């Protein structure tokens, strides 16, 4: 296998793992203020992701590092293109991380609610922005012949990208609700998660379908048979997940929502291949795995490191999830 293809696949795997794992993290953080007014119940909700949320963020850092090392031109163009959006996302993520730590050391309920609101903001904003960014990559951006972005911040916010952002937000929120039913012990909280999760599933279904229609009109995603099949399967899995959730089958609902997130991500990368950023000015100016890649020698050295280190990371993360697999009980959050 060509090294550029190998690294395209690896980056696809890393972003897929990130959206799957951090997706329900974002969902839990987004839904927490809307699920309960009681501090002890909110603590239970956040405790479900407390031991693992920062580890899940590592997938994003690793994917960004792999992109920088394997396709430096894409990294440079992408980060200059999304500079303000990424700055806003970074602010939200910093606020989210600080809020997780500060609410533990805060005594009054009023201040805990303030930090809970910060967690909600720090979860919803990145979820929305990731949908915008991923949509822009496949729909196309005004990138010139010299790989320089020729647009401004508001060129990133098109109808298709905004709908894509809403689709990501609602799908992740539902994904988080399904996850909570597997990690909570309190029956009352589980029922509220199911109720709110079904509303998120309804919103997510409409947003996902609208996003698919707009992508069909604004991009060549569905010119790829593989991308089309995977995207349709993702939509089908999401609908099936919502139906399972409506009859209180939380485990099946979470597994199906996970497949929906995974298949959606893979479909987008399948539609992009062999491109990594599409130019709306001229298809020939798109950044591909060929014109944006590092030297073959660099890729060969990194491939050896990836083959050795990636399985170790996967084993470690699996072990962490095994350790924190038990449901969170009310007594677990009492100090």
C-alpha positions as CSV (number, residue, x, y, z in Angstrom):
1,X,0.0,0.0,0.0
2,X,1.2,3.5,-0.9
3,X,2.3,5.5,2.2
4,X,0.0,8.4,1.3
5,X,-3.0,6.0,1.2
6,X,-2.0,4.4,4.5
7,X,-1.9,7.8,6.2
8,X,-5.2,8.9,4.7
9,X,-6.8,5.7,6.1
10,X,-5.1,6.3,9.5
11,X,-6.3,9.9,9.7
12,X,-9.8,8.6,8.8
13,X,-9.6,6.1,11.7
14,X,-8.4,8.7,14.1
15,X,-11.2,11.2,13.3
16,X,-13.7,8.3,13.3
17,X,-12.6,7.3,16.8
18,X,-12.7,11.0,17.9
19,X,-16.2,11.6,16.7
20,X,-17.4,8.3,18.2
21,X,-15.9,8.8,21.6
22,X,-16.0,12.6,22.0
23,X,-19.4,12.7,20.3
24,X,-21.2,11.3,23.4
25,X,-18.9,13.4,25.6
26,X,-20.1,16.5,23.9
27,X,-23.7,15.1,24.1
28,X,-23.5,14.6,27.8
29,X,-22.1,18.0,28.4
30,X,-24.7,19.6,26.2
31,X,-27.6,17.9,27.8
32,X,-26.6,18.1,31.5
33,X,-28.2,21.5,32.3
34,X,-31.4,20.5,30.6
35,X,-31.8,17.1,32.4
36,X,-31.9,18.2,36.0
37,X,-31.9,21.3,38.3
38,X,-30.5,19.3,41.2
39,X,-26.7,19.5,41.8
40,X,-26.4,15.9,42.9
41,X,-28.0,14.6,39.7
42,X,-25.9,16.8,37.5
43,X,-22.9,15.5,39.3
44,X,-24.0,11.9,38.4
45,X,-24.4,12.9,34.8
46,X,-21.0,14.4,34.5
47,X,-19.4,11.6,36.5
48,X,-20.3,9.2,33.6
49,X,-17.7,11.0,31.5
50,X,-15.4,12.5,34.2
51,X,-12.7,9.8,34.1
52,X,-12.5,9.6,30.3
53,X,-13.4,12.8,28.6
54,X,-9.8,14.2,28.5
55,X,-8.5,10.9,27.1
56,X,-11.1,11.1,24.3
57,X,-9.8,14.5,23.4
58,X,-6.4,12.9,22.7
59,X,-7.9,11.4,19.5
60,X,-8.3,14.9,18.2
61,X,-4.8,15.9,19.1
62,X,-3.4,12.8,17.6
63,X,-5.4,13.3,14.4
64,X,-4.1,16.8,14.1
65,X,-0.6,15.7,14.7
66,X,-0.9,13.0,12.1
67,X,-2.3,15.5,9.6
68,X,0.6,17.9,10.3
69,X,3.2,15.2,9.9
70,X,1.8,13.4,6.8
71,X,0.1,16.2,4.9
72,X,1.7,19.5,6.1
73,X,0.2,21.6,3.3
74,X,-3.3,20.5,4.3
75,X,-2.5,21.4,8.0
76,X,-1.2,24.8,7.0
77,X,-4.1,25.6,4.7
78,X,-6.7,24.2,7.0
79,X,-5.6,26.0,10.1
80,X,-5.3,29.3,8.2
81,X,-8.8,28.8,6.7
82,X,-10.5,27.9,10.0
83,X,-8.4,30.2,12.1
84,X,-11.2,32.1,13.8
85,X,-13.4,29.1,14.0
86,X,-10.7,27.0,15.6
87,X,-9.9,29.9,18.0
88,X,-13.5,29.9,19.1
89,X,-13.4,26.1,19.5
90,X,-10.2,26.3,21.5
91,X,-11.8,28.9,23.8
92,X,-14.8,26.6,24.3
93,X,-12.7,23.6,25.0
94,X,-10.5,25.4,27.5
95,X,-13.6,26.7,29.3
96,X,-15.0,23.2,29.3
97,X,-11.8,21.7,30.8
98,X,-11.6,24.4,33.4
99,X,-15.3,23.9,34.3
100,X,-14.9,20.2,34.9
101,X,-12.2,20.9,37.4
102,X,-13.6,24.0,39.1
103,X,-17.1,22.6,39.7
104,X,-15.5,19.9,41.9
105,X,-13.9,22.6,44.1
106,X,-16.9,24.9,44.2
107,X,-19.1,24.8,47.3
108,X,-22.3,26.7,46.4
109,X,-24.9,25.3,44.0
110,X,-25.2,28.6,42.2
111,X,-21.6,28.5,41.2
112,X,-21.8,24.8,40.2
113,X,-24.7,25.7,37.9
114,X,-22.5,28.4,36.4
115,X,-19.8,25.8,35.7
116,X,-22.4,23.4,34.4
117,X,-23.4,26.1,31.9
118,X,-19.8,26.5,30.9
119,X,-19.6,22.7,30.2
120,X,-22.7,22.9,28.1
121,X,-21.3,25.8,26.1
122,X,-17.9,24.1,25.8
123,X,-19.6,21.0,24.5
124,X,-22.2,22.4,22.1
125,X,-20.0,24.9,20.4
126,X,-17.3,22.4,19.3
127,X,-19.9,19.9,18.2
128,X,-21.5,22.5,16.0
129,X,-18.2,23.8,14.6
130,X,-17.0,20.3,13.8
131,X,-20.1,19.8,11.7
132,X,-19.4,23.1,9.9
133,X,-15.8,22.3,9.3
134,X,-16.3,18.8,8.0
135,X,-19.1,20.0,5.7
136,X,-16.9,22.8,4.3
137,X,-14.1,20.3,3.5
138,X,-16.4,18.2,1.3
139,X,-18.6,21.0,-0.1
140,X,-15.5,23.1,-1.1
141,X,-13.8,26.3,0.0
142,X,-12.3,29.2,-2.1
143,X,-8.7,27.8,-2.1
144,X,-6.3,29.3,-4.7
145,X,-3.7,27.7,-6.9
146,X,-1.0,28.3,-4.3
147,X,-3.0,26.5,-1.6
148,X,-4.0,29.8,0.1
149,X,-7.5,30.4,1.3
150,X,-9.1,33.4,-0.5
151,X,-12.2,33.8,1.6
152,X,-13.2,35.2,5.0
153,X,-14.8,33.9,8.1
154,X,-18.3,34.2,6.9
155,X,-17.5,32.2,3.7
156,X,-17.3,29.2,6.1
157,X,-21.0,29.7,7.1
158,X,-23.0,28.6,4.2
159,X,-26.5,27.0,4.4
160,X,-25.1,23.5,3.9
161,X,-22.4,24.0,6.5
162,X,-24.8,25.5,9.1
163,X,-27.2,22.6,8.6
164,X,-24.2,20.2,8.9
165,X,-23.3,21.9,12.2
166,X,-26.8,21.4,13.5
167,X,-26.8,17.8,12.4
168,X,-23.6,17.1,14.3
169,X,-24.9,18.9,17.4
170,X,-28.2,17.0,17.5
171,X,-26.7,13.6,16.6
172,X,-24.0,14.0,19.3
173,X,-26.7,15.1,21.8
174,X,-28.7,12.0,21.1
175,X,-25.6,9.9,21.2
176,X,-24.8,11.3,24.7
177,X,-28.4,10.6,25.9
178,X,-28.1,6.9,24.7
179,X,-24.7,6.7,26.5
180,X,-26.2,8.0,29.7
181,X,-28.8,5.3,29.9
182,X,-26.0,2.7,30.0
183,X,-24.0,4.5,32.6
184,X,-26.6,5.7,35.1
185,X,-28.2,3.8,37.9
186,X,-30.9,6.3,38.9
187,X,-34.2,5.3,37.1
188,X,-35.6,8.8,37.2
189,X,-32.6,10.2,35.5
190,X,-32.6,7.4,32.9
191,X,-36.2,8.2,32.0
192,X,-35.4,11.9,31.6
193,X,-32.5,11.0,29.4
194,X,-34.8,8.9,27.2
195,X,-37.4,11.6,27.0
196,X,-34.9,14.3,26.0
197,X,-32.9,11.9,23.8
198,X,-36.0,11.1,21.7
199,X,-36.5,14.8,21.1
200,X,-32.8,15.1,20.0
201,X,-33.3,12.1,17.8
202,X,-36.2,13.8,16.1
203,X,-34.3,17.0,15.5
204,X,-31.2,15.0,14.5
205,X,-33.2,13.0,11.9
206,X,-34.6,16.1,10.2
207,X,-31.2,17.9,10.3
208,X,-29.4,14.8,9.0
209,X,-31.8,14.4,6.1
210,X,-31.7,18.1,5.2
211,X,-27.9,17.9,5.4
212,X,-27.8,15.0,3.0
213,X,-30.1,16.8,0.5
214,X,-27.9,20.0,0.6
215,X,-24.7,17.9,0.3
216,X,-26.2,16.3,-2.8
217,X,-26.7,19.7,-4.3
218,X,-23.5,21.4,-3.1
219,X,-20.9,18.7,-3.4
220,X,-19.8,15.6,-5.3
221,X,-20.0,13.4,-2.2
222,X,-22.6,11.1,-3.7
223,X,-20.6,10.6,-6.9
224,X,-18.8,7.9,-4.9
225,X,-20.8,4.7,-4.6
226,X,-19.0,3.8,-1.4
227,X,-19.7,7.2,0.1
228,X,-23.4,7.0,-0.9
229,X,-23.8,3.6,0.5
230,X,-22.2,4.5,3.8
231,X,-24.1,7.7,4.2
232,X,-27.4,6.0,3.6
233,X,-26.5,3.2,6.1
234,X,-25.6,5.9,8.6
235,X,-29.0,7.5,8.2
236,X,-30.7,4.1,8.5
237,X,-28.8,3.2,11.7
238,X,-29.7,6.6,13.2
239,X,-33.4,6.0,12.6
240,X,-33.2,2.5,13.9
241,X,-31.4,3.8,17.0
242,X,-34.2,6.3,17.7
243,X,-36.8,3.5,17.3
244,X,-34.9,1.3,19.7
245,X,-34.6,4.2,22.2
246,X,-38.3,4.7,22.1
247,X,-38.9,1.2,23.4
248,X,-36.2,1.7,26.1
249,X,-33.5,-0.5,24.5
250,X,-30.6,1.7,25.5
251,X,-27.8,-0.7,24.7
252,X,-29.1,-1.3,21.1
253,X,-29.8,2.4,20.7
254,X,-26.2,3.3,21.7
255,X,-24.7,0.7,19.5
256,X,-26.7,1.9,16.5
257,X,-26.0,5.6,17.1
258,X,-22.3,4.6,17.3
259,X,-22.6,3.0,14.0
260,X,-24.3,6.0,12.6
261,X,-21.5,8.3,13.7
262,X,-18.8,5.9,12.4
263,X,-20.5,5.4,9.0
264,X,-21.1,9.1,8.6
265,X,-17.4,9.9,9.2
266,X,-16.1,7.2,6.9
267,X,-18.6,8.2,4.2
268,X,-17.3,11.8,4.2
269,X,-13.7,10.6,3.9
270,X,-14.6,8.1,1.2
271,X,-16.2,11.0,-0.7
272,X,-13.2,13.1,-0.2
273,X,-10.6,10.6,-1.3
274,X,-8.0,11.2,-2.7
275,X,-8.6,14.8,-1.8
276,X,-8.3,16.3,1.7
277,X,-9.6,19.8,1.0
278,X,-11.8,20.7,-2.0
279,X,-11.3,24.0,-3.9
280,X,-14.5,25.6,-5.0
281,X,-12.6,27.8,-7.4
282,X,-11.0,25.1,-9.4
283,X,-11.1,21.3,-8.8
284,X,-7.4,21.1,-9.9
285,X,-6.5,23.4,-7.0
286,X,-7.8,20.9,-4.4
287,X,-5.3,19.6,-1.8
288,X,-4.8,15.9,-2.3
289,X,-2.8,13.1,-0.7
290,X,-0.3,13.6,-3.5
291,X,0.3,17.3,-3.8
292,X,0.1,17.9,0.0
293,X,2.1,15.0,1.4
294,X,5.4,14.8,3.1
295,X,8.3,13.1,1.5
296,X,8.2,9.3,1.0
297,X,11.1,8.9,3.5
298,X,9.3,10.9,6.2
299,X,6.1,8.9,5.6
300,X,8.0,5.6,5.8
301,X,9.6,6.5,9.2
302,X,6.3,7.7,10.6
303,X,4.5,4.6,9.4
304,X,6.8,2.4,11.4
305,X,6.1,4.5,14.5
306,X,2.4,4.4,13.9
307,X,2.2,0.6,13.5
308,X,4.0,0.2,16.9
309,X,2.3,3.0,18.9
310,X,-1.3,3.1,17.7
311,X,-2.1,-0.4,19.0
312,X,-0.6,0.5,22.4
313,X,-2.8,3.5,22.6
314,X,-5.9,1.5,21.7
315,X,-5.1,-1.1,24.3
316,X,-4.6,1.5,27.0
317,X,-7.8,3.3,26.1
318,X,-9.7,0.0,26.1
319,X,-8.3,-0.8,29.6
320,X,-9.4,2.6,30.9
321,X,-13.0,2.0,29.7
322,X,-12.9,-1.4,31.3
323,X,-11.9,0.0,34.6
324,X,-14.7,2.7,34.6
325,X,-17.4,0.4,33.1
326,X,-19.7,0.4,36.1
327,X,-22.9,2.4,36.3
328,X,-22.7,5.7,38.4
329,X,-24.8,5.5,41.5
330,X,-26.1,8.4,43.7
331,X,-23.7,7.5,46.4
332,X,-20.7,7.8,44.1
333,X,-21.0,11.6,44.0
334,X,-21.4,12.2,47.7
335,X,-18.5,13.9,49.4
